[in-house]
Amino acid sequence: MKPHAIILCQSEGSVHYVYTPEQIERIAGLTELRPGVFTQEMLEKGDFSDVELIFSTWGMPSLSVEQIARMPKLRALFYAAGATDSFARPFFERGVKVVSAWQANAIPVAEFCYAQILLALKGYFRNTRNLKCRADWEKAHKMAGPGCYGDTVALIGAGAIASLTKKMLEQNKINVIVVPSRAEHRTVSLEEAFSKAFVVSNHLPNRDDNIGVLNGKLFSSMREGAVFINTGRGAQVNEEELIAVLEKRPDLTALLDVMHPEPPEDGSKLYTLPNVQLTTHIAGSINDEVHRMADYVIEELERFLAGEELLYEVRESMLLTSR
C-alpha cells in the first residue's frame, strides 16, 4: 500500500518553482498524494491523521510538536531545499526523519565559486578593469594572475560547498587550504590563509560567532592582486573595513554575492568601487537548478520506500542553531 502524503508549504509559488509538474507526478505515482499545497493553518482545520510523508521546500512552516502530533503516522519530511535549522527539531522530537537537498544546493554554489576562482587566478578581474585604451594593454597584461596550476586558494569553512569546491580545484593541481569554521579544529589560521592564498573564498556557516570575523586586518594582509569571494553570509565580513582596504588597495578584488544588508543601501561604496563586483545572491540554486533539489528528495523517497539507507538524512547534531 502506498503511503499517504501531502505537500506542506506556506508559499504555493515556491512549490511550483522548485517542483515541476512532472516531479509532482512522480511523487504522486509513488505515494497517495493529496492534491494541492497545504499550509500551517490548514493543518489546524482538517484531518491529517493518515499522513505519513510530507514534501516541502522554501516556505516550510515551523510546526510545533503539538501540530506534528496531529499527524500520528508521520514518518518522514522531504525538504527540497537546504538548511532545516528553523523547523527540524520538533520533527526529531516526534521521531520523524528529515531529509534535505542540502547537497544538491551545494553543487551550484561550488560551480559558481570554481568558475570565479579560475578567472581570479588568471587575473581576469583586475585585467579587464585596467583596460580602457590601447596604451593600457601591455601594463594590464603584466598584471595577469599566477594562473590555474600550482598556486594557493583558501576556502574558509569546511562544509559541503567547500569540500566540493576543493575537489574541483584539485583537478587543476591547485594547492587548497581549508580553514574549518571552528578555531579549535584549525591547522591553518585565518591570518595565514589570507596572507598565503591568491584567492580566498568564504564558506563559513551561518552562526552568530562568525559575524564580522573577516576584518580589515585580514584583507590588508592579502597578496598583490589577490581576490576575495563571498558566497557565505554578508554579515561575516566587516564591510566598512573591507571598503577601507579596497580603497587603499586597488590591486585587490572583491566578488560579493552576499552582503549585509542585502542589497546594500543606496550610496554604499560597494556599488561604485571599481575593484568590487556585486551579484544578486545567484550562487545558490536558481531557475532550472532548483529542480535538482526536487530530484534529490524524490530519489531519497525511492530509497526510503525500498528500505534503503538514506543519503541526505539530517541529524540533530548537524543543526547550527541552539535550543
N, C-alpha and C positions, 0 to 999 in steps of 0.2 A: 504494500500500500504506500502511495506517495505521501510524504509529509506535507502538512498544511503550512502555507507560507503567506507572508504579506510583505509589501514594500512600505517601510515606515520612514517618513521624511517630512520636515516642515516646509520644504520647497519642492513642489512638483516640477518646477523648472530645472532644478538641479538633477532630479532623477532622469528627466528626458534628455538632459545634456550629457550625462555620463553613460546611461544605458540606452543603446539603440533599440528600436522595436524588435529587431532580430534577437538581441541578447535577452530581452524580457521574455520573448517567446521561448528561448532555450530554458530559462528558469521555469516557465510555466509547463514545459514538457517534462521537467524533472520533479516538479512538485505540484501540489494542489494550490496554485497561486490565486489568491483573491484578486479580482481586477481592481485597478485604481491605485492611488497613493494615499496612505493613511497618515494622519497627523497625531500628535500627542493628545490633542483634545478629543479626537475620535476614539482613542483608547478608553476614555472615561465613559463613553456613551454606548459603546457596542459590546458584543460578546466575542471575545478573542481567546476563549478558553481552549480552543483547538489548535492555536497557532504554535508551531514547532520551530519555525525558522523565520528570521527577519532579514530583509535585504535593505540596504540604505546607502547613502553617500553624503557629500557635503550637505549640511542641514539636518543631520541626525539629532533628534532632541535628547536632552539629558533626562532620562527617566529615573524616578525614584524606585527603591526596592519594592515599595507597595504597588506601584504601577506595573512593574515587571511581574509581580506575583499574580496579576490578573491574567497572565498567560502561563499557567502552571505547567504546561507541556513544553514550554520553550527550551530548545536545546542549543541553538547557535544563532549568532548575529554575524552576517556577512556585510562588511563595510567597504564599499568600493571607493575608498579614498585613503588618506594617510593616518595622521595622529588620531588616537582614540582616547586620549587622556581625559577629555572633558565629559565622557559619558560611560566609560567601560566598567568602573569599579562596582556599581550596583549590579551589573550583569554577573560579575565574578562572584558576588555575594550570593547570587541565586544559582550558582553552578553552571552558568551559561557560557559556552565557548564564544570567544570573539575572534573573528578573522578580519584582517585588514589588508588592503592592497598597498601597504607602505613600500614594499619592494618595487612594485610597478611604478609608483610615483617617484622612486629614486632614479629610475632609468633616464627620463628626460632631463633631470637636473644634472646628472653626471655627464650626459651627452653635451649639454649646454656648456658646462664648465670645461670639458675636454676640448671643445672647439675653441673657446676663448683662450684657454691655456696655450694651445698650439699657436694661435695667432700672436699671443703675447710673447712667446719665446722667439718668434720670428721678428719681433719688434714692430709688428704691424700698426698698432695703435699710435705709437709715437711717430713712426714713419709717415703715416698718412696726414697727421695734423701738421707736420712740418713741411709739407709740400704745397706751396702756394704759387710758385712760379718756376721757370726753368732753372734759375740761378740756385734754387734750393736743392736741386737734385742730388748733387754729389755729397753735400753736407748731410742730407737726410739719409742717404744710403749708408754713410759711415755710422749712423746711429742705429743700425739694424740690431736686433737682439742676438742672443747666443745661438739660436737655432734649436731644433727639436730633437736633439740627440745628446744625451750625457749631462745636461745641466740639471739644476735642482729646482724642484717645485715643492712648496709646503702646503699641506692640507691641514687646516685647523679643525679638529673634530675627527672622530673615528667611527662614525656611524655608517649606515648603508650607502649613503651617497658618496662619502669619502672613500669607502672601500671599493666601490665600483669605479670611481674616477681613478683611483690608484691603479687598478687592474688595467684600465685603458691606457694610462700613461706609460706603464712599464713595458708595453709593446714597443714603445719608441726608445727604450733604453734610457729613459729619463730617471734621474735619482729623485725618489719621492720621500719626503719627510712627512710623517703623520704625527700630529700632536694631539693626543687624547684630550677630551674636554676636562677631565678630572686631573688636577695638577699632580696628585699622588701617583697617577699612572704614567706620567711622562718620563721619557728618557731624553727628550729634547725639549728645551724651554721655548716659550713663545719668543723670547728675545733672540735666541739662537736661530730659530726658524725664520724670523723676519729678516735677520741680517744675512743669512746664507742663501736664501732662495731668490731666484729671479722672479718667480710668480708665487704669490701667497693667496690661497683660496679659502674662504671661511665657510665652514660647515658645522659650526657649533650648534648644539641642541638648544631649544627654546626654554632656557632655565633662568631664573632670576639672578643666579650667581654669575651668569655670563654677560649681564648688562654692562656695557661700557668698558669691557676688558681690552678691546682693541683700541689703543690710545695713540696719542701723538708721538710719544717716545718710540713706540714700535714702528710707526710709519716713517719717522725720521731716520731710523736705522737701515732702511731698505737700500738695496744696491742701486747704483746708477742705472736709470731706465727701467726699474722694476715695476711690476704690475700687481695691484691688489684687486681681487674679485670677491664680491659679497653676494652669495645666494642664500645665506643663513637667515639672520634677522637684522634689521636695521639698527635696533637698539643695542646690539652687541658692539657697535662701533661708536666711539666718541666722535660724532660728526664734526663738531666745532673744531676739535684738534686735528682731525683729518683734513678739513678745509684749509686750516692754517698751514699745514705741512705741504699740501698741494700747491698753495700759493707760493711758497718758498722754493719748492722743488718741481719746476715744470717738466723735469725729465720723468717723473713718476706718472703712472696712470692708475685711475680707479674706475673699475667697471662695476656698477652698482645695480643689481636687480631688485634689491630691497633697501629701504631707507626708514628713517624714523624722524618725523612722521612720514607716512606713505599715503599719497605723494608728498614731496617736500612742499613747504609753504611757498607761496609766491614771493619772489625776491631772494630765495635761497641761492647761494653761490654755486650750489650743485648744478643749477641749470646753466650757468654761464662760464664756469671754469673750463678752459679748453682741454684739460687733461682728465676730465670726468665724462664718462658715458653712462647715461641712465637708461634702464629698460623697465617696463611696467610690470615687474613681477611675472615674467613669462617663462622662467626657467622650469617651473613645475609643469605638470600635465595640463595642456591646453588643447581645445578643439579635438581633432582626431585622436590625440594622445590619450584623452581621458577614457576612451573605450578599452584601452589596455587594462585599466583598473577593473572594469566590469568583467573582462575576460578572466582576470586573476581570481576574482571571487567565485565566478561560475566554475572554473577549474577546481577550486577548493570545494565547492559544493559537490562536484562529482566524486572527489576523494572522500568527502565526509559520508556520502551516501554508500560508497563502496567499503566503508570501514577502514580506509587507509589513513596513514599518518598525514596530518595537515602540515603544509609547508609554511603558512603565513599566520599561524595562530598567535595571538597576542597574549603574553603572560603578564600578570600584575606587576612583576618585577621589572618589566620593560617600560612601565609608565613613568613619565617625568614628574608629574605633579604629586605633591604630598597630600596626605589626608587632611 
